[in-house]
């Protein structure tokens, strides 16, 4: 059960290992294109079709017809990777239960966007977890985990790929443990109590979530930007003296120390080669941006066709 590339990678590895995947459950095809007239298949569906595996795409996971078909496959185990929250009528169906692969070291970063929030919070280590699904999201008993280091140069794309690879390996190990009856479950509540840890959530991301907080320090702002780069993109509004304000996604930056100090969001630029934005303890130099409705570009290319004044600022 899964939809995006992250799930497709695990599905492929499970099939290559020789396990009998009797069916795939994925999201309904998504309308795309200017007129929303073309239906796009998920990566999981495309792989399943290429291998002749039956595909189920229910609008509702509580639909009686869907539940009847799913039950008819008599699966011993259900595996969930980057999918929807399941009702008990689904996750309670198989003999050996339903397991989930989550892109964090649970109980930390429960929620829809663990990769993004680990980067935003400046973590140096994250990982992947397999666990048995229960009623509350991402709270089931942990089966196994693998840690993954976060490098200073990592962004969402690079960390996603690291976790995708490690996650598939962890899933194969977990399946083998379940088959051999060698699962040692750990309750997340026990981990929280024993380590006396403060949980960090990973909630769903909305546009306003991604607005850049220029009032923070350099490290915090850089982590925030890479936590949404290259997608869905941290953004800010450029307020100009001629009141032709523009929205930008900021995709790549670097820190700039300076003795000159402006208020947070104020701009320091030569108008040709660099564009720096003041933060609490210095400046962030913008390197790659994407103006709304346009392709991403270097800041040098942007400055060639746009005039920025000392009175302009990012909000």
N, C-alpha and C positions, 0 to 999 in steps of 0.2 A: 504494500500500500504506500504510494508515494507519487510525486508529480515532477519535481524539477531535476536538473542534472545531478544534484547531490544524491538523490534517490536512485536515479538511473545507473549511476556508477556502482552502487551497492548491488542492485539487481543483476547487473552484468556479471559481477564477481561471484554471486551466489550461483548463477547458471553455469559459469565456467567451472565452478567447483563440482558440478554434477548433481546438485540437489534438484528435486522435481518440483518446479514452480508450476502449480496447477492453474493459477489465475493471477491477474494483476488488477488492482483497484486503483483508479486515478481520477483526477478532476475532469469534469466535462470539458470538451474542446472550447477554447477561448476565442471569441471574435477578435480579429485584428484588421489592420488596414484602415485607410482613410474613411471608408464607408462601413467599416465593421462587417463586411460581407464575406470575409474569408475566415474559416475556422482553423485554428492552430492546434495541432496535437501536442500533448506534453512529451518531454523526452522519455519518460517511462512508457507511455503508450507506443511511441515510435519503436522502441526496442522490443516491446512485447509483440507487436504486430510482425516485426521482421523475423521473429523466432516462432511465430505461430501460437503464441500463448494467448488464451482468452482474456479479454479486457472488459472490466465492468466500470461504468462511469455514472454512478447514481447522483442525482441532484440532492437527494436526501439519504443519509445513511440509516434512516429508520424506515425507509420504504419497504413494505412487506414483500414485494416482488424481488427486490434486491437481496433481502435477507434470506429468502427462500433459495435463490440461485447460489448465493455465497455458501450456504449450509450444504448444498448438494455437492460441492467440491470435497467436502470432508477433509479439509486441511488439518494437519496435526499442529501446525504452528503458523501464526500470522506475524509478519514483520512490517513495521511501520517506519518509514523514513521521510521526513519533511511532508507530512500530510495533515489532515484535519483531525480535530478532536473526535474520538470515537464514542458512540454510546455503548453501554455494557452489553447490549444485545449483539454487538459485533465483537468487541474485544474478549468477551467471555465465551466465545463459541469454540475455539480449538482445544483439543485435548491438552496440549502443552502450553496454552496461553497465547498471549500476544505481546511481543517485545517491541521496544522503540529504540531507535538510535537517535541520540540527542547530541548536538554539537557544543557541549560544554561539560565541565566536570561537576555534575550534579552533586549536591543540591544547589550549587551556584548557577545563576543565569537560567532559571526556569522561564520559559516563554518563547515567543515567536522569533526573536532576533538575537540569539546568543552570540553569534559571531560579531555583529555590529557593536553590541554593548561591551564585550570584552575589550575591544579596541578603544572605544570611547573612554572607558575607565582606566586605560593605560596598563592593562594586565601584561605581565611578562610570560605567563603560562596559562594555557587553557587545555582543552582536550575533548574527548568524546566519551559518551556513556551509553551502555545498553541497560535497559531496565524493563521490568514487567509493567504493562499499563494497568492502571487502576482508575478510580473515579476522577480524582483531581488531577489536573494537567501536570505532567512532568514530576509527579511525586511518588511513583511506584518504587518497589524494591529494586535496588541497583544490583546488576549481575556482574558487570565488569567495566573497567575504564582504561583509557590510554591518555597520557599527557602529550601535549604538543607545545613547543616553545613558540612564543610570539617574538619575532625579530623587529627591531626598530623600523625597518623598511617595509614591513608587512602592511597591507591594506585588506579590505574585504575580499578582494579577488584572490590574493595569494593565500590568505589564511583559510578561505573557503576550500581551496584545492588541497591544502595540507590536511584539513580535517576530513574532507571527502575521502581521501586515500586511507587515512588511519581508521576512519569509521567503517569502511568496507572490511578491512582486516579484522577489526574488533568484532564485527557482526559474524564473520566466519568462525572466529574463536568461540563466540557465544553460542552459535548454533551447535557446534561440536560439543560444548559443555552440556547443553540441554539434551542432546541425543544420548550422551553417555551417563546422564543423570548426575553430573558433577557440578551443579550450580550451587554456589554459596551466596545466598541473597543477603544484602545489607539494607536495613531500613534507613531511609534518609533522615528520619526523625532522630535516629541514634547518632548519626554523624553530626547533626546540628547540635545535639545536646552535649556530646563528648568533646567536641572542639569549640563549643560556645561561639559559633560563627554568626556573623551578621550577613544575612542573605542579600545578594544583589540580583535584582530582577532583570529580565530581558523582554520587556513589553513590545508589542507591535509598534512599528514605526509609521508616523504620519508626517505630513509636510512640515508642520510647525515644530515637530520634534527635531528636524534637521536644520533649523535656523542657527547659524553660527553665533556663539556667545563671545563676542569680541572682548567683553569685560573680564574674561578669565585670563590666566597666565599663558605663556607660550606653550608649555608642555600640554596643558589641558586643551587649548585650541587646536594644536597639531593632532592630538589624539582624536579629537572630535571629528576633524576633517577626514582623517584616514579611516575612521570608523564608518564612514558612509561613502568611501571612494573605492572604485569608480562608480558604484551604484548603491543606493539611489541618488547619492550626491548631497553633501552639505551645501547650504545656500545662504546667500545674504542679499540685501537690497542696496544697490549703489544709489545714493541720493545726490543729485547733481544740482549745481547752481542755477541751471536753466530749467529745473524741475522736470527733466526728462529721465525720471528714475528707471533703473534697470535691475532685473533680478539676475543673479549669477549663481551657478553651481561652482564651487571651488574644489578642484580635484587633486591638486598637488601643490605643496607649499614647503617652505623651509624657514627656520628660525633666523632672526636678525637681531643681534645685540646693537644697541645704540644709546648714546648719551642724550640725543634729542628726544624729547618726550611730548607726545600729543595725547589727547583724550582718546579713550578706546573707540575704535572704528574710524578714526581720522586717517587720512591718507598721506603718505610720504612717497613722492615719485619724481623722477627726472623727466617724465612725459615720453620717454623713448624706450628705455631698457629695463626698468624695474618699477614695481608697484608694491609698496609695503603698507600694511595696515597695522595701526597701533593696537596693542593689547595691554594687559595690566602691567607686564614687566619687560616690555620690549616691542618688537615688531614681527609680524608674520609676512614673509615675502611670498606673494602669489606667483606661481609658476605656470600652472595649467588651469584654465577656467572654461566655463561653458555658459555664455549668455543665453537667456531664455529664448527658445525657438531657433537656436543656431547650433552648429557643431562645436565640439570642444576645440580650443586653440591655446597657443602659448600666450602669455601676457604681452610679450614683445609684439606679436601679431596684432593683438587687440589694441595696443597703444599706437600702432602705425595708422589705424583708421579711426581712432577716437581720442578726443581731447579731454584730459582729466585735469582739474584745477585743484589748488590747495584747499578750496572751500568744499570740495566734494567729500563725502564720507560714506562708510558702510554702516548700515543699521540692521 
